[in-house]
Structures are given as structure tokens and as C-alpha cells.
Amino acid sequence: MPSLSTDQVFIRRVNELARASAQNGFAPFAGILVYKDEIVAQTKDKCIQYSDPTAHAELILISEYCRENNLISLEGHTLYCNVEPCVMCSGAIHWSRISRLVFGVRQVALQTVSKGKQKPACADLINTGKQAIEIIGPVLEQEGIQLLQQYPFSSKKEKHEKHHGKK
């Protein structure tokens, strides 16, 4: 059996985080930030826990890691996501100047599982202006799709009410 690439190893790790999030009743999304082949930060989607619709894993990683390390640029870092970043997260990736993005499942494939509306691909959103962030994906997409298919998708509002009680 061929050995796994570094990107495949980290995608499998981010899939494990996403699975753990879903098993706890939250969204099956996660991210890992890597610098010099070492994981420096990782998190799951926290929209429900934080009562914050913008608390996607990518935003949490970028924001908290930069604050904790007094950084304004993440050049030299790689962000691994189990799903291609949304429009909002693509903007954060662009502005944080991450050098590489690696994702598992394309937005178009996510929508077939979640039954949500089609979202744009991240490449054109991230690579606006002069900078060019390397974007790799999909990586191990079938494994990622199988993970997503294991958990029912419902709206953030429904998940929030279930977790926090109706308001």
C-alpha cells in the first residue's frame, strides 16, 4: 500500500476532529493550522457553542492563533479544512495571508450531502489582488463525503435551540 502524503495525513486528522464535533451534536466541520509540518492550532466549528454564526473553524483558528501569538500574517502556514471554505472564511484566509490551503471536500460535493444552496468555490475569492495562495483540494474527498453522510444536517437555528433551549 502506498504511503500517505503529508496533506493526506493532516486531512485525515481534520476529519477526525470533524467527526468528534458531529458526535457531540455539532456541525461536522474542523480545521488545523500547520507550521513547519507541526500542528500549531486546531479547532472544530463553534457556531452553536458560541452562539455565533461566524464561529467557523477557519475563522476561530485564524483569529485566536494570531491573537495568542501576536501575529498579523500567517505566511508560511498551511490551513487544513475538511470542507472547502465558505465565502466568509475565504475572505479571512485571504486577509491572513496563509500560504497554503488544503481541503478535503469541495463545496459542490457538500451541497449534495447537506441539501444546502450551492456556494462558490473558494479559489477566486481567496486569490484576489496580487497574492497567490496555493490551494490544494479535494484531498481524500470520498472519505470526507462518507463522514458527512453519517450525520444529519439541520439548520444552525435548529441545532442552537436543541443545544441551548428555545429562545
C-alpha positions in Angstrom: 0.0 0.0 0.0 1.5 3.4 -0.9 2.3 5.8 1.9 0.1 8.7 2.6 1.3 12.2 1.7 1.6 14.8 4.4 -1.5 16.5 3.1 -3.5 13.3 3.3 -2.3 12.7 6.9 -3.5 16.1 8.0 -6.8 15.8 6.1 -7.4 12.5 8.0 -6.6 14.3 11.3 -9.0 17.2 10.5 -11.7 14.6 9.5 -11.3 13.0 13.0 -11.9 16.4 14.6 -15.0 16.9 12.4 -16.3 13.5 13.4 -15.8 14.3 17.1 -17.7 17.6 16.6 -20.6 15.8 14.9 -20.7 13.1 17.5 -21.2 15.8 20.1 -24.2 17.1 18.2 -22.5 20.0 16.5 -21.6 20.7 12.8 -19.1 18.2 11.2 -16.5 20.8 10.4 -13.0 21.4 11.7 -9.6 22.9 10.8 -6.0 22.5 11.6 -3.2 25.1 11.2 0.2 23.7 10.5 3.6 25.5 10.5 6.8 23.6 9.5 4.9 20.3 9.4 3.8 20.7 13.1 0.2 21.3 14.2 0.2 24.7 15.9 -3.6 25.1 16.3 -6.8 23.1 15.7 -10.4 23.5 16.4 -13.9 22.5 15.4 -16.8 24.6 14.2 -18.1 26.5 17.3 -21.2 28.4 15.9 -23.6 26.6 18.3 -21.4 26.7 21.4 -20.5 30.4 21.0 -24.0 31.4 19.7 -22.1 33.0 16.9 -22.9 32.2 13.3 -19.5 33.4 12.2 -17.6 30.9 14.5 -16.5 28.6 11.7 -13.4 26.6 12.4 -11.3 28.6 9.9 -12.2 31.9 11.5 -11.6 30.7 15.0 -8.2 29.2 14.1 -7.0 32.4 12.3 -8.3 34.8 14.9 -7.3 33.0 18.1 -3.9 31.9 16.8 -3.0 35.4 15.6 -4.1 37.0 18.9 -2.3 34.4 21.0 0.9 34.7 19.0 0.8 38.5 18.3 0.8 37.8 14.5 -0.9 39.7 11.7 0.2 37.5 8.9 0.2 33.7 8.6 2.7 33.4 5.8 4.4 30.0 5.9 1.4 28.4 7.5 -0.9 25.8 5.9 -4.6 25.6 6.8 -6.3 22.2 6.5 -10.1 22.0 6.4 -12.3 19.0 6.0 -14.6 21.1 3.6 -13.7 23.8 1.1 -14.0 27.1 2.9 -17.2 29.2 2.5 -17.2 32.8 1.2 -16.7 34.3 4.7 -13.8 32.0 5.6 -12.2 32.5 2.2 -12.0 36.2 2.9 -10.4 35.6 6.3 -7.9 33.2 4.6 -7.1 35.9 2.0 -6.5 38.7 4.6 -4.5 36.5 7.0 -2.0 35.7 4.1 -1.9 32.0 4.8 0.5 30.4 2.3 -1.4 27.2 1.6 -4.9 25.9 1.9 -5.7 22.2 1.7 -9.3 20.9 1.9 -11.0 17.6 1.7 -14.5 18.0 0.3 -15.5 20.5 -2.4 -18.4 22.9 -1.7 -20.3 21.3 -4.6 -20.0 17.9 -3.0 -21.0 19.2 0.4 -24.2 20.6 -1.0 -25.2 17.2 -2.4 -25.0 15.8 1.2 -26.4 18.8 3.1 -29.0 19.8 0.6 -28.0 23.4 1.1 -27.7 26.0 -1.6 -24.8 26.0 -4.0 -21.8 28.1 -2.7 -19.0 29.4 -4.9 -15.6 27.7 -5.0 -13.0 29.4 -2.8 -10.1 29.8 -5.2 -11.4 33.0 -6.9 -12.3 34.6 -3.6 -9.1 33.8 -1.9 -6.8 34.7 -4.7 -7.9 38.2 -5.4 -5.4 41.0 -5.7 -1.7 40.4 -6.0 -1.2 37.5 -3.7 -1.5 33.9 -4.7 -2.3 31.3 -2.0 -1.6 27.7 -3.0 -4.9 25.8 -2.9 -4.9 22.0 -2.9 -8.2 20.1 -3.0 -10.1 18.0 -2.9 -7.9 15.6 -0.9 -9.4 12.2 0.1 -12.8 13.6 -0.9 -14.6 10.3 -0.8 -13.6 9.7 2.8 -14.8 13.2 3.7 -18.1 12.7 2.0 -18.6 9.4 3.8 -18.0 11.2 7.1 -20.5 13.9 6.2 -23.2 11.4 5.2 -23.1 9.8 8.7 -24.6 12.9 10.4 -27.9 14.6 9.7 -27.7 18.2 8.6 -30.1 20.7 10.1 -30.1 24.5 10.3 -27.8 26.3 12.8 -31.0 27.7 14.4 -32.4 24.1 15.0 -29.0 22.9 16.4 -28.8 26.0 18.6 -32.3 25.6 20.0 -31.5 21.9 20.7 -28.3 22.8 22.5 -29.3 26.0 24.3 -33.1 25.6 24.6 -35.6 27.6 22.6 -35.4 31.4 23.0 
